Amino acid sequence: MKLLIIALSALKSNKTRFFLASLGIMIGIAAVIVMVAIGKGSHHEVMNVIAKMGENLLTINAGEMKRRGGRLRLAGNVTTLNLRDVDYLSQEVSGLTLVAPFEIKEMKVKYLQVLTATNVAGSTPEFLKTRNYQIASGEMFNERDQKLRAKVAVVGNTVIKNMFGEDDPLGKTVRINAIPFKIIGVFEGKGLDSDGIDQDDILLIPITSMLRRLLNQNYISTIYAKADSRENIDRVAVKIKTLLRDRHKISDDAEDDFTIISQLDLENLKAETSELFTRLIVGVAAISLVVGGIGILAVMLISVKERTREIGVRRAVGATKGDIVGQFLFESILIGLFGGCFGVVLGAGITLGITAWGIGNLILDMQSIYISTGVCTAIGIMFGLFPAIKASRLDPMVALTVE
């Protein structure tokens, strides 16, 4: 307690130096807290986007999917996935609640004199629940439309904005490859997916109409499947893989002609990317903590030099080397803690302020605050130890003669 009082008195007598020494720590801690909050907020947003793509979702793509430019892209042209696979999986795989085929291609769509390139996709009514889409107005096409290869469509908000402007699209007719399709429904807004692709830029028609009327093909590129629970996703994925390999007559030593990506795979991939990003920005922010520690070191060395006579007097009246080390260590720790406490307040304030003003989605991480407090103490000890030891090693007789 006596050493603490002495350390506080010494720091009080040099307030400006005390503040400047702690300023680097203050900025460093605030930066770390804000950066961690940015990382946590980004991770939370990505997980929400993945969840909105579909609950317990499994995506089966024809061919091998490789990540290029940050997105999963199909390598090669594989034509082995078809509608019969969809029916087979829905009947044979226990634990699947929904299965929906999906084929998409960017095509020219015309409405009156407006010609726009948009994503024309084909699927079944199960697409709604599988991919978590909602109908805002109108209706979804049904199984009868599937069988009749009906020329009907449901559109997203981006398509409406690009083609219809402020007009109500319901009941309007658009032409795709000169074939008329009537708009019978409008999707609610979905925003971007986990790869940054606009999910509202879609004009959805029955899969049979897509394959026969527009593409003239009998294969599909994607199947969306929904497991009955999160716990069953991996088991269902294994079952799907086994059945598709058997149906496609793939030998044991041959590679799959399809790729299964589960919601868990997406979450893990995005979590790894988010964690790497968070570590990077926190590492950059932590450099300022090192700079702050060097500031403490410099201030304490100057303090030792200026207080040489004081150290000599203390040693002459009975203070031990341990007392001198303790005194200067207390001073450096107090500088670190002062800067750390105000840094925590500043960082938390910036985080909560940005969130409250709606500028960004930041999540305050309490663990970063607890760790920051410990780091401040550690910095005070690390960068204050050398000056403290140097002060304790001063010869009392020499120190007393210093003017």
N, C-alpha and C positions, 0 to 999 in steps of 0.2 A: 504493500500500500504506500509505503514511504517513497519507493522508487517511482511509483505511478504519479504521486504528487509532484515530485521533482521534475519528471518528464513533462507533465502538464504545464508547470511553471515555465520551463524552458521554451516550450512551444508557444505559450501565451505571450512571451516577450518578443517573439519573432513571428507575428501573425501573418504578415505578407508572405514570408518565405514558407511558412507552414501551408498556406493556401495554395501557392504556386506548386509546391512539391506534391500536393494531393490532387492537383488539377488533372494531371495525366491519368491517374488511377480513376478519377471520376468519369472522365470521357471514355476511357477504355471499358469500364464496367457498364456504362450506359449503352455503349455501342454493342457490346456482347449481348445484353438483354434484348435490345431491339432486334438484332440480327437473328437471335434464336426465335423471337416472336414472329418474325417474317417467315422463317423456315417452317415453324409449326403451323402458321396460318396457310402457307402454300400447300403443305402436306394435307391439311384438313380439307382445303378446297378440292384438291385432286381426288381425295377419297370420296368426297361428295359427288364429284362428276362421275366417277366410276360406278358409284351406287345408283346414280340416276340412269346410267346406261342400261340397267336391268338387274334385278335382284337374283342372286345365285346363278349368274349367267355363264354359259359355256358357249364359246364361238368356235365352230368347226369350219376351217378354211380349206379349200381345195389346194393341194400342193404345199410347198414349204414356205412358211412366212419368215422373212428376215427383216431385222430392224435396219432401216436406211433413212438417214436424215432425221432420226428421232421418231420415225413412224414404222409400223409393221407393214411390209409390202410383200406381195406375192411374187415368188421366184418361179418363172416358167409358166406355161399354160397347161393346166391339168383339167381333164374333162371327165373324170371318173365319178364325181359327186353328182347325184341326181335326185329327183323328187321321190323315187322309190326308196332311196336311203332314208329320207325324212319319215316316210310311212313306217319303214322297218324299225327305226329307232324309237318312234313313239309307241310302237306295240311291244317291242322286246326289251327295252331298258327300264327296269324298275327304278323308281326314284326320280324319273323325269315327269314333270307336270305339263310342260309345253314344249313343242318343237316347231320351228318356223323356218322355211327356206328363205333365202334372200339372194337377189341378184341386182346389181346396181351398175349403172353406166352413165357417164355424162353425155347428154344428148341435146340437140337443138329443139326447143319447145316454142311454138308460135301461138300467140293470142292476138287476134285482129292483126295489127301491123307490127306488133312487138315480137321480136325473135330473140330468145335468151337461151344461153347454155346453162342447163341445170342438171342435177342428179336425178335421173329417172330410175326408180327401183321397183322391184316386184317382190311380193310376199303374200302371206295368207292373213286371215283375221287374227291368228295367234301372235302376229308380230307386235300388236299393241301391248299385250301383257308381258311378252318376252323381253321387249326392249323398253318397257316402261313409258310408252307414248300414251298421250291422252287426246281424246277428241274434244276440241273447243267448240265447234259448231258443225252441224250436219251429222253425218254418220260414216261408219266404216263399211267397206264392201263386205259381203258375206260369202258363205260357201257356194251359194247359187251363182253368184257372180264369178266365182272361181271356175265352176263347171262350164259356164257359158262363155268363158273368156270375155267377160264384159268389158266394155270400153269406159270404165269409170276410174276416178282417181281421187286421192286425198293428198292435200298439199301442206307444206310447212310455211312458216311465217316469212322466211327469206324469199321463197318462190313468189309468195303473194306480193311482197314489197317490190321485187324486180319486174313482175309481169302485170300486176293489177293495180299497183299503187294504192289508192284509197278505196277502190271499188271492192264490193263484196264478191269473192270468187265463186261462191256457191251457185250452182246451176250454169256457170259459164263453161264454154267448150274450148279446149286447147287442142292443138295438133302436134303430134309427135310422129315424125316421118310421114307426114300428110295424113295420118290416121287420127280421127277425132276422139277425144276422151272428155267426158263430162266430169266436172269437179263436184263431188258429192259430200266432201268433208274437209275440215281444216284441223290440223294438229295444234295442240298447245305448244308454246315455245319450250325448247329444250336447251338451247345454247350450244356451247362447244363440248366435244367429247374429250377424253383424256389425251388425245393426240392433237387437239386444237382444231378438229374438223367440225364445221358447222352442221349440226344435226337438224337444223331447220331448213337447210337447202335440200329438200327432198320432195319429189312428186311420186307418190306410191300408188301402184296399180296392182291388180291381181297377178300372181306369179305366172299363171297360165297365159295371160295376155302379154306379159313381158317376154316370155320365152317364145311363144308361137307368132304373135303379131308383130313384135318389134325386132327380136334378135334371131328368130328362126334357129333356135338351138334346143337341145334336150338335156343340157347339163346346167348346174348352178355352181356358184363360187363359194357360197357361204350357207351354213345352217346355224341358226341360233337355238339353243336349248336351255331350258330353265330347270334346275334341280329343285327338289322339294325342300331342301334345307341346306344351309351353309356347310354343315358337317358332312353332307353327302356329296359335295362337289367333286372331290378327288376320286371317290369310289365310282361315281357316275362317269367321270372322264375316262377311267380305266376300262369300264365296261363298253363305252362307246368306241374306244380305240380297238378293243378286241373284236367287236362285232363288225366294224368297218373293214378291218384288215381281212376278216373272214369273207365278207361280202365281195370285196375287191380282189379276192384271191391273191393276196400278197404273201410271198414265201417268208419263212422265218428270218432269213438273212437279208431280206430286202427292206429298204426304207419305206416309211409311211408315204402315201400319196395325199396326205391331208395333215393339217396341223390343228391341234386342239389348244385353245387358250381359255383358261378359266378366269373368273373374276378374281380369284385368289392370286393367280399368276400376275395379272395386271396390277393388283394392289402391291404385291411384293416388289415388282419392277419399279413402280412409281415411288414406293417407299425408299428403295435403295437410292434412286436418283435424288429424291428430296433430302435424304440423309447426307448424301455426298455434297449437295449444294449447301446445306446448313453448316456442315463441317468446314467447307471452304470459306464461307463468309464469316463464320465465327473465328476461324484461324486468322483471317485478315484483320478482323476487329481486335483480336487478342494481341496483335503487334503493338497497339497503343498501350496495352498493359505493361509490356516490356519497356516501352519508352517511359511510362510513368514510374516503373521500378528504377530505371536508370536515373530519373530525376530525384527520387528519394536518395539513391546512393550519392549523387553529387551534393545534394543539400546536407546530408549527414557528414560527408567528408569535410565540407566547408565549416560545418558546425564544430566538428572536432578540432579543426585548426584554430578557429576563433576562440574556443573555450579551453585552450590548453592550460592556461593558468588556473581556471576553475577546477579542472581535472586534478591538477597538482595539489590544490588546496584540499580537495576531497580526500585524495590519497594520504595527505599529510595528517589529516585528522582521524584516520582509521578506516577509510573506505577500502574495501578489497577490490581486486581486479574483477571479481564476479559482480560487485555492486556497479562498477562502471559499465560493464557489458550490459547488465540489466537495464540501467538507466537509458542508454542509447538505443537498446533494442525496443524498449517501451516507446520511445519517441518515434522510431520508424514504424512500429506497428500501429501507433495512434494515427500517424499520417496516412497509412494504408487504409485503416478502418474509416477514417473521416472521409477520404475520397471515395471509398467503396459505398458507404451509406448514402452519401449524396448522389453517387452514380446510380445506385439502385432506385432511389426516388426519381431521378431524372429519366432513367430508362423506362421505369414502370409508367411514369407520367406521359412520356412520349407515346408509348404503346397504347395505353388506354385512351389517350387523346385522339390518336389517329383512328382507332376503332370507333370511338364515340362520334367523330365527325364524318365517318363513313368514307374516309379517304382510302382505306385499305382494310383487309381482313387479317389482323394480327392477333395472335393468341399468346397472352402472357404465360410464361412457363415458370412456375414457382421453383422448380428444381434449379433453374439457372440463377435465381436469386440466392438460394442457399449456397450453391457452389461459388458464386461471386463473393459472398462474405468470407468463405474460407480462403479463396484466392487472394483477397486483399490482405488477410493476415499472413499468408505464406509469402506474399511479395514483401511485406514489411519486414519479415524475418530474414528472407534471402538477401535483400539489398541493404538491410541495416546491420547484418552480422559483421561484415568486414569493417565498416567504420567503428562499430562497437569494440571489436577486438583490437583495432588499431589504437583506440582511445585508452583501453585498459593496459596497453603495453608501454605507455609513456612513462618515462623515468620521472618520479615525483620531484626530485631535486632540479632536474632540467626544466620541468614544466613550471616550477615556481619562479624561475628566473626569467621566463618569457614575459615581455612587456605587452 
